[in-house]
């Protein structure tokens, strides 16, 4: 093999390695976008006596705002943004009712877990 052929071979290997790295980076980026686009859903039963009232709604919104994710809450066909106290109040989710919470974004699993814990803990009201 001549010196010129060896140089061309090295350049081809380098190009192939860079191309493989670019494909790997693109695959990671696609996976991250896919994770961010994934929607997680969970039904949560309102267990505190006063239901999803103003203070409980404010705590719900505060929880959503701590995460890099969004939440949508549904009840009886009505869907509202989890960052809207007024929207949450409009659901009229009383004691014993079930709300469906959907989260999406990079921290969607952690947000859904935090919201489930908040609702299960009766929004910190103890009753």
N, C-alpha and C positions, 0 to 999 in steps of 0.2 A: 504494500500500500504506500502510495507516495505521500509526501508531507501535505499536499493540497487535499488529497482524499481524506486524510485523517482529520484535517481541519473542518471539512464539510461534514464528516461523521459526527464530530463533537458538536457542531452547530445544530445538526438535526436532532441529536439527543437533547441538547439544551432546549430547543424549540418544543420538543415533545414533552419534556418535563414541565416547562412553563404552561403549555396547553393543558396538561393534566392538572396542574395546580389551579389554573383558571376554572376548569370544569369542577374541581373540588370546592372552590370558593363559591361558584354559582350554585352548586348543589346545597351547600350550607345556607346560602341566602334564600333559596327556594324553600328549604325546610323551615327556616325562621319565619318566612312569610306565611307558610302553610299553618304553622303553630299559631301565629298571630291572627290568622283568619278563622281558625277553628272556633266553633261556638260550643260552649259547655252549657248544659241545662240541668236544673235541679228544682224539684218541687219542695217548697218549704211551708210548713204549717205554722201559722201565727199562734203562739202559745201564751203570750201575755194577755192579761185581762182586758186592757184598753185597746188592743189591736195595734194597727199601724197608724198611730196618731201622730201629732206634730213632733213631739220630742223623739219618738222612735224613728220617724221618717228622717229627722235631722241626723240621728246617729247612723242611719243607713247611708245617707248621702256622704257623711264624713268618712265612712269606711270606703265607699267607692272611690272617693277622691284621693285616697292614699296609694292607690295602685295605678300602674300603667296598663289599664284595661278599662273597658266600658261594661256597664250592666244595663240590661233591659228587664223590666218587671211586668208580668202579665197576670191578669185576673179577670175571669169572665169575659174574655175576648178583648179587653182593653190592654194596650201595651204602653208603658211609659218609660222614660229615661230614668235610670237609677240615680242620676245626679239632680233630680228635680223633686224638691220637697212637695210642691203643689201637685205634681203628677202622682207621686206616691199616695198623697192624701185622697186624690180622686179615685183611687182603686177601692176605697172604703173596705179595706181588709180588716175585718173584725176578728175577735178571738175565735180560733178554730178554723178560720178560712185558710185556703191554700193559695200561695202565690207561686208562679213559675219564674225563676230567675235564670237569665241567660247572661253569660259573660264571654267576652272575646278580647283578645289582645295578648301581649307578651306575658302579662301576669294574671291571665284569666283563671287558671286553676287556684292560685293563692287567693284571689278575690272571691271566688265562689266559696272557698273554704271559710274565709273570714266572715262572709255574709251568713253562711249557714250557722256558724258559731254565734254570731250576733243575734240572729233570730231565735236560736235554741236557748240562748241565755236571757231571753225575754227582754232584749235590748238593754240589759243591765238594770232592769226595774225590779227584778225579783218577785214578780207576781202580777 
